């Protein structure tokens, strides 16, 4: 009989060989054997009682050793977290074969630092039928922050703008999505849906202000957003003037447009509206018309929009205000 056995989770029954002289004794015929405390780690006891032609009692002990931690299997639900100022803990499953160990009975868990960003460990200390300690490493990353950038906050008409998406924290790999809208329009348009490409280029169609929204999604599905405003300017320089800021009803107001290039190469579009209205009224759209006359027929405050362009790389617009009394 061995003096020591390793814990198995089942009753341990040593193989015994008893002889009297040359005679091999048979269990249940020549003796009865009682074993106690032979499941859990510790000292087990054997009591052998002779029977039939044999009598007398033999008592002995053997040791059941706890299983070392290195022989166990470990599973953690997540080993990467995002810093949020709160303690992070893992759901850890420890198995001995097909048996799941119980925390608080078979082992205890102690976290070295589970709040601040960095690499750290969960320390599992075993007791009872198991012995030793194991460190399970995990990481707390910085808060998931979108750090995307735009190539310029102001670009010329027909030029492209380039957006580079990036983020700090989160669980890599990331995916990136890009959306755009004009500043005066609420609806977003998707430029590029989620993919592993973090660089996106866009050529805005109008001379106005824009916002590009960048979304970075990490492996856990967390999303960090950032809005990047930019504006599109014209390379054309114009100066628009009114004959007067205040005119009488049914009297003309004259709009004159001056520019540093030949007007015959450009078209001129004039629109007007009362400031209480949303819809613009087109007055005229003609080529080489650098001046027009407008006669208002109602009292009120007015806005006029002058759009000048060549349909290519030089386009711009100006706004003027005047009062009719």
RODO-2510 file (C-alpha; in nm, 4 decimals, decimal comma):
residues 325
     n   res          X          Y          Z
     1     x     0,0000     0,0000     0,0000
     2     x     0,1248     0,3467    -0,0849
     3     x     0,1545     0,6021     0,1930
     4     x     0,0358     0,8947    -0,0228
     5     x    -0,2236     0,9511    -0,2949
     6     x    -0,3363     1,2553    -0,4951
     7     x    -0,6892     1,3874    -0,4475
     8     x    -0,9268     1,2656    -0,7227
     9     x    -1,2651     1,3769    -0,5945
    10     x    -1,3650     1,0146    -0,5463
    11     x    -1,3065     0,7693    -0,2570
    12     x    -0,9536     0,6327    -0,2641
    13     x    -0,9254     0,2614    -0,1855
    14     x    -0,5661     0,1387    -0,1667
    15     x    -0,4782    -0,2034    -0,2999
    16     x    -0,3852    -0,4242    -0,0046
    17     x    -0,1948    -0,7516     0,0006
    18     x    -0,2224    -0,9484     0,3273
    19     x    -0,0419    -1,2770     0,3863
    20     x    -0,0063    -1,5167     0,6723
    21     x     0,3014    -1,7168     0,5871
    22     x     0,2567    -1,8145     0,2243
    23     x    -0,1204    -1,7824     0,2367
    24     x    -0,2761    -1,4842     0,0558
    25     x    -0,5728    -1,3619     0,2578
    26     x    -0,8950    -1,2837     0,0735
    27     x    -1,1131    -0,9824     0,1573
    28     x    -1,4632    -1,0536     0,2873
    29     x    -1,3550    -1,4159     0,3512
    30     x    -1,0508    -1,3730     0,5729
    31     x    -1,0913    -1,0095     0,6738
    32     x    -1,3136    -0,7029     0,6564
    33     x    -1,1715    -0,3609     0,5725
    34     x    -1,3137    -0,0226     0,6742
    35     x    -1,1710     0,3006     0,5235
    36     x    -1,2708     0,6447     0,6515
    37     x    -1,1782     1,0010     0,5543
    38     x    -1,0605     0,8734     0,2153
    39     x    -1,2148     1,1382    -0,0184
    40     x    -1,0808     1,4808     0,0754
    41     x    -0,7223     1,5900     0,1225
    42     x    -0,5844     1,4948     0,4616
    43     x    -0,5265     1,1721     0,6551
    44     x    -0,7325     0,8658     0,5733
    45     x    -0,7717     0,5721     0,8134
    46     x    -0,7817     0,2001     0,7417
    47     x    -0,9085    -0,0608     0,9884
    48     x    -0,8697    -0,4308     0,9040
    49     x    -1,0602    -0,6854     1,1126
    50     x    -0,9783    -1,0562     1,0836
    51     x    -1,2624    -1,3049     1,0381
    52     x    -1,3165    -1,6759     0,9947
    53     x    -0,9863    -1,8501     1,0779
    54     x    -0,8221    -1,5176     1,1511
    55     x    -0,8754    -1,2645     1,4184
    56     x    -0,7187    -0,9446     1,5389
    57     x    -0,7173    -0,5865     1,4158
    58     x    -0,4742    -0,3859     1,2056
    59     x    -0,4999    -0,0060     1,1818
    60     x    -0,3080     0,2160     0,9407
    61     x    -0,3243     0,5563     0,7732
    62     x    -0,2379     0,7116     0,4396
    63     x    -0,2316     1,0681     0,3109
    64     x    -0,4443     1,2288     0,0385
    65     x    -0,2462     1,5185    -0,1081
    66     x    -0,4195     1,8310    -0,2498
    67     x    -0,4000     1,8888    -0,6245
    68     x    -0,1485     2,1596    -0,7266
    69     x    -0,2938     2,4665    -0,8986
    70     x    -0,0871     2,4072    -1,2132
    71     x    -0,2935     2,0946    -1,2814
    72     x    -0,6199     2,2923    -1,3016
    73     x    -0,7880     2,4605    -1,6000
    74     x    -0,8806     2,8303    -1,5963
    75     x    -1,1340     3,0283    -1,8015
    76     x    -1,1975     3,4054    -1,7802
    77     x    -1,4889     3,5791    -1,9547
    78     x    -1,2918     3,8971    -2,0282
    79     x    -0,9306     4,0014    -1,9792
    80     x    -0,9539     4,3562    -2,1218
    81     x    -1,1575     4,6395    -1,9711
    82     x    -1,2085     5,0108    -2,0344
    83     x    -1,1251     5,2484    -1,7490
    84     x    -1,4383     5,3998    -1,5938
    85     x    -1,3174     5,4758    -1,2406
    86     x    -1,4859     5,1663    -1,0992
    87     x    -1,3371     4,8294    -0,9941
    88     x    -1,3332     4,5650    -1,2673
    89     x    -1,3703     4,1963    -1,1882
    90     x    -1,3609     3,8877    -1,4057
    91     x    -1,5907     3,5914    -1,4068
    92     x    -1,3382     3,3129    -1,3596
    93     x    -1,4179     2,9464    -1,3938
    94     x    -1,1751     2,6923    -1,2510
    95     x    -1,2077     2,3288    -1,3464
    96     x    -1,0604     2,0093    -1,2107
    97     x    -1,1381     1,7726    -1,4932
    98     x    -1,5112     1,8133    -1,5472
    99     x    -1,5683     1,9516    -1,1979
   100     x    -1,6152     2,3274    -1,1573
   101     x    -1,4506     2,4530    -0,8388
   102     x    -1,6371     2,6785    -0,6004
   103     x    -1,4996     3,0193    -0,5078
   104     x    -1,4913     3,0692    -0,1326
   105     x    -1,4583     2,6981    -0,0704
   106     x    -1,1848     2,5791    -0,3046
   107     x    -1,0165     2,9117    -0,3705
   108     x    -1,0280     3,2846    -0,3050
   109     x    -0,9706     3,5729    -0,5504
   110     x    -0,7737     3,8872    -0,4742
   111     x    -0,7222     4,1729    -0,7222
   112     x    -0,3962     4,3669    -0,7083
   113     x    -0,5329     4,6797    -0,8807
   114     x    -0,8579     4,6613    -1,0698
   115     x    -0,9407     5,0330    -1,1049
   116     x    -0,6627     5,2314    -1,2732
   117     x    -0,5424     5,1739    -1,6314
   118     x    -0,2560     4,9286    -1,6718
   119     x    -0,1697     4,5603    -1,6638
   120     x    -0,2547     4,3749    -1,3453
   121     x    -0,3549     4,0341    -1,2054
   122     x    -0,6268     3,8460    -1,0309
   123     x    -0,4593     3,6180    -0,7759
   124     x    -0,6312     3,2861    -0,7052
   125     x    -0,5219     3,1165    -0,3810
   126     x    -0,6294     2,7556    -0,3329
   127     x    -0,7132     2,5605    -0,0185
   128     x    -0,8708     2,2341     0,0946
   129     x    -0,8351     1,9765    -0,1807
   130     x    -0,6229     2,2114    -0,3912
   131     x    -0,3038     2,3982    -0,3194
   132     x    -0,0892     2,6776    -0,4563
   133     x    -0,1712     3,0089    -0,6245
   134     x    -0,2183     3,1296    -0,9826
   135     x    -0,2139     3,4791    -1,1308
   136     x    -0,4550     3,5526    -1,4147
   137     x    -0,3400     3,8676    -1,5972
   138     x    -0,5808     4,1273    -1,7325
   139     x    -0,5597     4,4805    -1,8681
   140     x    -0,7511     4,7998    -1,7925
   141     x    -0,7222     5,0315    -2,0908
   142     x    -0,7640     5,4052    -2,0886
   143     x    -1,1126     5,5452    -2,1408
   144     x    -1,2317     5,4902    -2,4980
   145     x    -1,1772     5,8289    -2,6643
   146     x    -1,2114     5,9222    -3,0298
   147     x    -0,8966     6,1095    -3,1409
   148     x    -0,9791     6,1441    -3,5125
   149     x    -0,8456     6,4416    -3,7101
   150     x    -0,9314     6,6290    -4,0278
   151     x    -0,6742     6,7453    -4,2834
   152     x    -0,7933     7,1078    -4,2698
   153     x    -1,0726     7,3131    -4,1170
   154     x    -1,1043     7,5249    -4,4318
   155     x    -1,0692     7,4000    -4,7883
   156     x    -1,1189     7,5509    -5,1319
   157     x    -1,4167     7,4559    -5,3418
   158     x    -1,3589     7,1312    -5,5429
   159     x    -1,0726     7,0315    -5,3105
   160     x    -1,1014     6,7122    -5,1100
   161     x    -1,0834     6,6806    -4,7353
   162     x    -0,9191     6,3810    -4,5690
   163     x    -1,0250     6,2404    -4,2330
   164     x    -0,8038     6,0087    -4,0302
   165     x    -0,9925     5,8065    -3,7699
   166     x    -0,8196     5,6965    -3,4489
   167     x    -0,8967     5,6244    -3,0845
   168     x    -0,7343     5,5724    -2,7455
   169     x    -0,8495     5,2950    -2,5143
   170     x    -1,1062     5,0383    -2,6119
   171     x    -1,0294     4,6859    -2,7179
   172     x    -0,8633     4,6543    -3,0558
   173     x    -0,9058     4,5875    -3,3412
   174     x    -1,1255     4,8860    -3,4273
   175     x    -1,3753     4,9483    -3,7068
   176     x    -1,4421     5,2930    -3,8530
   177     x    -1,7445     5,4694    -4,0048
   178     x    -1,7745     5,8192    -4,1563
   179     x    -2,0824     6,0426    -4,1988
   180     x    -2,1262     6,3984    -4,3320
   181     x    -2,3905     6,6712    -4,3334
   182     x    -2,4134     7,0393    -4,4122
   183     x    -2,4303     7,2526    -4,0995
   184     x    -2,7803     7,3788    -4,1808
   185     x    -2,9145     7,0290    -4,2567
   186     x    -2,9855     6,7755    -3,9826
   187     x    -2,9758     6,4614    -4,1950
   188     x    -2,6461     6,2683    -4,2074
   189     x    -2,5175     6,0926    -4,5184
   190     x    -2,2925     5,7880    -4,4860
   191     x    -1,9596     5,8285    -4,6655
   192     x    -1,8146     5,4967    -4,5533
   193     x    -1,9775     5,2312    -4,3352
   194     x    -1,7925     5,0328    -4,0676
   195     x    -1,4725     4,8756    -4,2000
   196     x    -1,1070     4,8398    -4,1030
   197     x    -1,0120     5,1444    -4,3168
   198     x    -0,9406     5,4439    -4,0955
   199     x    -0,8742     5,7040    -4,3689
   200     x    -1,1566     5,8596    -4,5699
   201     x    -1,1548     6,1340    -4,8363
   202     x    -1,4538     6,3468    -4,9394
   203     x    -1,5125     6,6216    -5,1965
   204     x    -1,7925     6,8514    -5,0725
   205     x    -2,0338     6,9660    -5,3452
   206     x    -2,1151     7,3147    -5,2141
   207     x    -1,9569     7,6255    -5,0706
   208     x    -2,0840     7,6099    -4,7154
   209     x    -2,0084     7,4663    -4,3719
   210     x    -1,9962     7,0912    -4,3088
   211     x    -1,9615     6,8471    -4,0224
   212     x    -1,8015     6,5038    -4,0546
   213     x    -1,8943     6,2548    -3,7840
   214     x    -1,6442     5,9757    -3,7174
   215     x    -1,7423     5,6619    -3,5254
   216     x    -1,4834     5,4182    -3,3941
   217     x    -1,6160     5,0819    -3,2757
   218     x    -1,4015     4,8467    -3,0678
   219     x    -1,4180     4,4661    -3,0464
   220     x    -1,6623     4,4796    -2,7546
   221     x    -1,9051     4,6951    -2,9537
   222     x    -1,8271     5,0176    -2,7673
   223     x    -1,8466     5,3271    -2,9914
   224     x    -1,6525     5,6525    -2,9542
   225     x    -1,7771     5,9437    -3,1672
   226     x    -1,6263     6,2745    -3,2723
   227     x    -1,7646     6,5553    -3,4875
   228     x    -1,5186     6,7458    -3,7060
   229     x    -1,6471     7,0763    -3,8509
   230     x    -1,4954     7,2320    -4,1623
   231     x    -1,5959     7,4897    -4,4218
   232     x    -1,5611     7,5201    -4,7958
   233     x    -1,4595     7,8599    -4,9310
   234     x    -1,4551     8,0009    -5,2783
   235     x    -1,1411     8,1173    -5,4528
   236     x    -1,3520     8,3911    -5,6121
   237     x    -1,3551     8,7332    -5,4465
   238     x    -1,6635     8,9484    -5,4922
   239     x    -1,8069     9,2577    -5,3268
   240     x    -2,1835     9,3119    -5,3297
   241     x    -2,3443     9,6469    -5,2459
   242     x    -2,6962     9,7843    -5,2117
   243     x    -2,7919    10,1301    -5,3296
   244     x    -2,9487    10,1773    -4,9859
   245     x    -3,0129     9,9757    -4,6713
   246     x    -3,3533    10,1396    -4,6323
   247     x    -3,5960    10,2030    -4,9195
   248     x    -3,9604    10,2972    -4,9567
   249     x    -4,2194    10,0487    -5,0752
   250     x    -4,2487    10,0309    -5,4569
   251     x    -3,9194    10,2117    -5,5004
   252     x    -3,6202    10,0263    -5,6492
   253     x    -3,3193     9,8976    -5,4669
   254     x    -3,0120     9,8398    -5,6825
   255     x    -2,7707     9,5524    -5,6208
   256     x    -2,4211     9,5833    -5,7657
   257     x    -2,1612     9,3096    -5,7709
   258     x    -1,7950     9,3922    -5,8135
   259     x    -1,5240     9,1318    -5,8707
   260     x    -1,1558     9,1081    -5,9581
   261     x    -1,2188     8,8963    -6,2672
   262     x    -1,4046     8,9495    -6,5954
   263     x    -1,7827     8,9190    -6,5246
   264     x    -1,8518     8,7779    -6,8701
   265     x    -1,7016     8,4456    -6,7627
   266     x    -1,9440     8,4089    -6,4687
   267     x    -2,3153     8,3606    -6,4075
   268     x    -2,5062     8,5672    -6,1532
   269     x    -2,8010     8,4373    -5,9552
   270     x    -3,0104     8,6698    -5,7378
   271     x    -3,2638     8,5525    -5,4783
   272     x    -3,4712     8,7447    -5,2255
   273     x    -3,7010     8,6713    -4,9311
   274     x    -3,8571     8,8424    -4,6345
   275     x    -3,6699     8,7505    -4,3163
   276     x    -3,9929     8,6036    -4,1766
   277     x    -4,0081     8,3525    -4,4624
   278     x    -3,8031     8,0405    -4,5322
   279     x    -3,8472     8,0139    -4,9077
   280     x    -3,6276     8,2154    -5,1428
   281     x    -3,7679     8,3751    -5,4590
   282     x    -3,5483     8,3683    -5,7670
   283     x    -3,5219     8,7138    -5,9224
   284     x    -3,2948     8,6298    -6,2102
   285     x    -3,0214     8,3930    -6,3240
   286     x    -2,8145     8,5273    -6,6093
   287     x    -2,4579     8,5449    -6,7299
   288     x    -2,2640     8,8708    -6,7035
   289     x    -2,5335     9,0425    -6,4967
   290     x    -2,3339     9,2219    -6,2306
   291     x    -2,6145     9,4599    -6,1357
   292     x    -2,9939     9,4315    -6,1011
   293     x    -3,2826     9,6475    -5,9856
   294     x    -3,5454     9,5075    -5,7475
   295     x    -3,8728     9,6797    -5,6538
   296     x    -4,0259     9,5484    -5,3289
   297     x    -4,4045     9,5697    -5,2979
   298     x    -4,4410     9,5021    -4,9235
   299     x    -4,3121     9,6643    -4,6090
   300     x    -4,0722     9,4555    -4,4014
   301     x    -3,7170     9,3318    -4,3567
   302     x    -3,5553     9,1511    -4,6480
   303     x    -3,2541     8,9335    -4,7258
   304     x    -3,0915     8,9025    -5,0654
   305     x    -2,8591     8,6207    -5,1764
   306     x    -2,6153     8,6715    -5,4622
   307     x    -2,4521     8,3581    -5,6063
   308     x    -2,1672     8,4024    -5,8518
   309     x    -1,9777     8,1202    -6,0169
   310     x    -1,8333     7,9655    -6,3272
   311     x    -1,9622     7,6168    -6,2532
   312     x    -1,6118     7,4850    -6,1933
   313     x    -1,3619     7,5894    -5,9291
   314     x    -1,4773     7,9466    -5,8621
   315     x    -1,8109     7,9890    -5,6909
   316     x    -1,9234     8,1988    -5,3994
   317     x    -2,2276     8,3575    -5,2422
   318     x    -2,2981     8,6740    -5,0467
   319     x    -2,5930     8,7877    -4,8341
   320     x    -2,7272     9,1413    -4,7967
   321     x    -3,0053     9,2831    -4,5795
   322     x    -3,2303     9,5821    -4,6290
   323     x    -3,5525     9,7305    -4,4906
   324     x    -3,8633     9,8469    -4,6786
   325     x    -4,0868    10,1071    -4,5069
***
